[in-house]
Amino acid sequence: MKYKAFHKLSYGLYIITTELEGVKAGYIGNTAFQVTSEPPKIAISSNKKNKTTEKILKSKKFALSVLQQEANTSLIGEFGFMSGDDVDKFRDMETITAETGSPIVLDSSVAWFDCKVIDSIDVGSHMLIIGEVVDSDVISQEDALTYAYYREKFKMLAPRNAPTYIEKEKLEEEEGAKEKEAQAAEEPEQETQKNETESDSSSFTCSICGFQYNPEEGDPTAGIPPGTPFEDLPEDYKCPICNAGKDYFNKD
Ligand code: FE
């Protein structure tokens, strides 16, 4: 099996929300797809570890907002990588209440759907939840964010809870990275020299969300110019996706 083949599947990115006993919950998912046209139904694949999943199954309703291409990254960070126990994800969001009672996030979205749950299937790590669409609307004519665009822009791998998550090691194996390492081990002197000259250009990955800082590109969202080594980033530098500090980054 070639894991890279899975990267050829196309997805969007969505904020999936619900409400149970007055408490709003939501997360960012990349698996939402229309499964029938009449009546229109949408299926989502939702990780069992995700607290929103249980709430959707209990409340029997969910809404999804389709994110726009240039979505607010802090919104992606909070809904995608933080727990509702630690932060009120809805505090600064413009929302409306859907017919089912689910909160609909309007920020950074191009369209939304309000669904009542009609079925769910246990597929192992995830629940496949099927909802009948009771209402929908278009918010803006901007392009929707695709998962491929997001992955390329932020050099991201899918988070562990995503149904499309693939272990980094498996991808590296396919790219022959391990082979190269073995080759380098046979030429230790040469490799040492190389490390000395390349140390400043090492990339670092956020251990919380998987964002990769590449010195060649810098971080335009934080005003960090290309060519800035990770070591030279200001001490208060924060991950542009999940807001984690420098301490959370590991050298690749
Ligand atoms: Fe991060």
Boltz pocket constraint, residues with backbone or C-beta under 6 A from the ligand:
constraints:
  - pocket:
      binder: B
      contacts: [[A, 206], [A, 207], [A, 208], [A, 209], [A, 210], [A, 211], [A, 239], [A, 240], [A, 241], [A, 242], [A, 243], [A, 244]]
      max_distance: 6.0
